[in-house]
Amino acid sequence: MKKNVLRLLSLILILFVITGCKDSQKKSTSDSKIITIAASPTPHAEILEHVAPLLKKEGYKLIIKKFDSFVMPNKTLASGDVDANYFQHVPFFKKAVKENNYQFSIACAVHIEPMGLYSKNVKKIKDLKEEAIITVSDSVADWGRVISILKKTKLVEVKKGVVLENASFEDILKNKKHLKFIHNVKPEMLVQAYNNQEGDLVAINANFAYGAKLNPLEDSVLLESDNSPYVNIVVTKIGLEKSRKIKALIKVLHKKEVQNWILKMWGGFVKPVAKDDWKK
């Protein structure tokens, strides 16, 4: 009897220690003075580098891990190697969460950057030939985005009832110039496809366009409208968005001086957005 009691007490003590360690680890993660974030090199990482000194004044050190990949930042967050990531827009986020069952939460919206379609040969959209090739990334979340741009110019029409944000190329009902779509290119390879003229028009995400010295306002043949739903966001694991350090990050990203800097830095093309713009 005495041995059983001792065993029970030992078991309770072990469970108490384990639980205490877990709680301690959880607290140290959320209350840590170090914020580690995965981000695309531009403009995301550049914006973070700009706010790092402001965070330092608040008592936080910001560590930025740069990724060209559109896959690794979410995987890195899921594995716990970073506290947050900042590289994706809302439709991409929703699709990634649905497909991978990520336990993620949107901490805040930061900016929007319209997508452009570029060409080495086509100067004006009226010069686009019959059966022209449109090269698009393999990111399904961007397909509706490209279709929306083409729809605005009346080059295509989609089936009735299709939500453009979720549209695929099979949803195109009318194709005025019988355009052909290549959509198996990695997003980070789109600039190379453009340079190699692998398509009459190449849809390039703005961050990669910036890195290639392409000015969306001046160099694109077609440009996404300002009322795009593709707002770029900071993402964390569920619950961490309420931590002090993530709140501190949100606070500096939405400072008026930071928003003005973003507008000036990219000539008004990268546009800061309000905290809740992702909910529109």
ChimeraX attribute file (.defattr): number of C-alpha atoms within 10 A of each C-alpha:
attribute: neighborCount
match mode: 1-to-1
recipient: residues
	/A:1	6
	/A:2	7
	/A:3	8
	/A:4	9
	/A:5	10
	/A:6	11
	/A:7	12
	/A:8	12
	/A:9	12
	/A:10	12
	/A:11	12
	/A:12	12
	/A:13	12
	/A:14	12
	/A:15	12
	/A:16	12
	/A:17	12
	/A:18	12
	/A:19	12
	/A:20	12
	/A:21	12
	/A:22	12
	/A:23	12
	/A:24	11
	/A:25	12
	/A:26	12
	/A:27	12
	/A:28	11
	/A:29	17
	/A:30	19
	/A:31	15
	/A:32	14
	/A:33	17
	/A:34	17
	/A:35	22
	/A:36	17
	/A:37	24
	/A:38	26
	/A:39	28
	/A:40	22
	/A:41	20
	/A:42	19
	/A:43	22
	/A:44	23
	/A:45	20
	/A:46	15
	/A:47	20
	/A:48	22
	/A:49	14
	/A:50	15
	/A:51	17
	/A:52	21
	/A:53	15
	/A:54	20
	/A:55	22
	/A:56	13
	/A:57	9
	/A:58	14
	/A:59	13
	/A:60	18
	/A:61	18
	/A:62	21
	/A:63	16
	/A:64	23
	/A:65	16
	/A:66	18
	/A:67	16
	/A:68	17
	/A:69	14
	/A:70	17
	/A:71	12
	/A:72	14
	/A:73	26
	/A:74	27
	/A:75	15
	/A:76	17
	/A:77	22
	/A:78	18
	/A:79	10
	/A:80	13
	/A:81	13
	/A:82	21
	/A:83	24
	/A:84	28
	/A:85	28
	/A:86	25
	/A:87	26
	/A:88	23
	/A:89	22
	/A:90	20
	/A:91	20
	/A:92	18
	/A:93	20
	/A:94	14
	/A:95	14
	/A:96	17
	/A:97	14
	/A:98	10
	/A:99	8
	/A:100	11
	/A:101	9
	/A:102	17
	/A:103	13
	/A:104	21
	/A:105	17
	/A:106	20
	/A:107	25
	/A:108	28
	/A:109	25
	/A:110	26
	/A:111	27
	/A:112	22
	/A:113	24
	/A:114	23
	/A:115	24
	/A:116	25
	/A:117	24
	/A:118	26
	/A:119	21
	/A:120	16
	/A:121	12
	/A:122	15
	/A:123	14
	/A:124	11
	/A:125	12
	/A:126	8
	/A:127	9
	/A:128	16
	/A:129	13
	/A:130	11
	/A:131	14
	/A:132	15
	/A:133	18
	/A:134	20
	/A:135	26
	/A:136	26
	/A:137	22
	/A:138	14
	/A:139	15
	/A:140	18
	/A:141	22
	/A:142	24
	/A:143	20
	/A:144	20
	/A:145	24
	/A:146	28
	/A:147	21
	/A:148	21
	/A:149	20
	/A:150	18
	/A:151	17
	/A:152	13
	/A:153	12
	/A:154	12
	/A:155	16
	/A:156	19
	/A:157	18
	/A:158	20
	/A:159	13
	/A:160	9
	/A:161	7
	/A:162	13
	/A:163	12
	/A:164	17
	/A:165	18
	/A:166	15
	/A:167	21
	/A:168	19
	/A:169	15
	/A:170	8
	/A:171	18
	/A:172	16
	/A:173	12
	/A:174	14
	/A:175	16
	/A:176	12
	/A:177	13
	/A:178	14
	/A:179	16
	/A:180	16
	/A:181	16
	/A:182	14
	/A:183	17
	/A:184	12
	/A:185	15
	/A:186	14
	/A:187	20
	/A:188	17
	/A:189	13
	/A:190	21
	/A:191	21
	/A:192	13
	/A:193	19
	/A:194	20
	/A:195	13
	/A:196	10
	/A:197	15
	/A:198	18
	/A:199	22
	/A:200	21
	/A:201	27
	/A:202	29
	/A:203	31
	/A:204	28
	/A:205	21
	/A:206	21
	/A:207	21
	/A:208	20
	/A:209	22
	/A:210	16
	/A:211	13
	/A:212	12
	/A:213	9
	/A:214	18
	/A:215	16
	/A:216	23
	/A:217	14
	/A:218	8
	/A:219	17
	/A:220	23
	/A:221	19
	/A:222	23
	/A:223	19
	/A:224	19
	/A:225	14
	/A:226	12
	/A:227	9
	/A:228	14
	/A:229	18
	/A:230	22
	/A:231	25
	/A:232	25
	/A:233	25
	/A:234	27
	/A:235	28
	/A:236	26
	/A:237	19
	/A:238	13
	/A:239	12
	/A:240	21
	/A:241	23
	/A:242	12
	/A:243	14
	/A:244	14
	/A:245	25
	/A:246	21
	/A:247	15
	/A:248	16
	/A:249	23
	/A:250	18
	/A:251	14
	/A:252	20
	/A:253	26
	/A:254	17
	/A:255	13
	/A:256	11
	/A:257	10
	/A:258	17
	/A:259	21
	/A:260	13
	/A:261	16
	/A:262	21
	/A:263	15
	/A:264	13
	/A:265	13
	/A:266	14
	/A:267	12
	/A:268	14
	/A:269	19
	/A:270	20
	/A:271	19
	/A:272	23
	/A:273	18
	/A:274	12
	/A:275	17
	/A:276	12
	/A:277	16
	/A:278	20
	/A:279	11
	/A:280	6
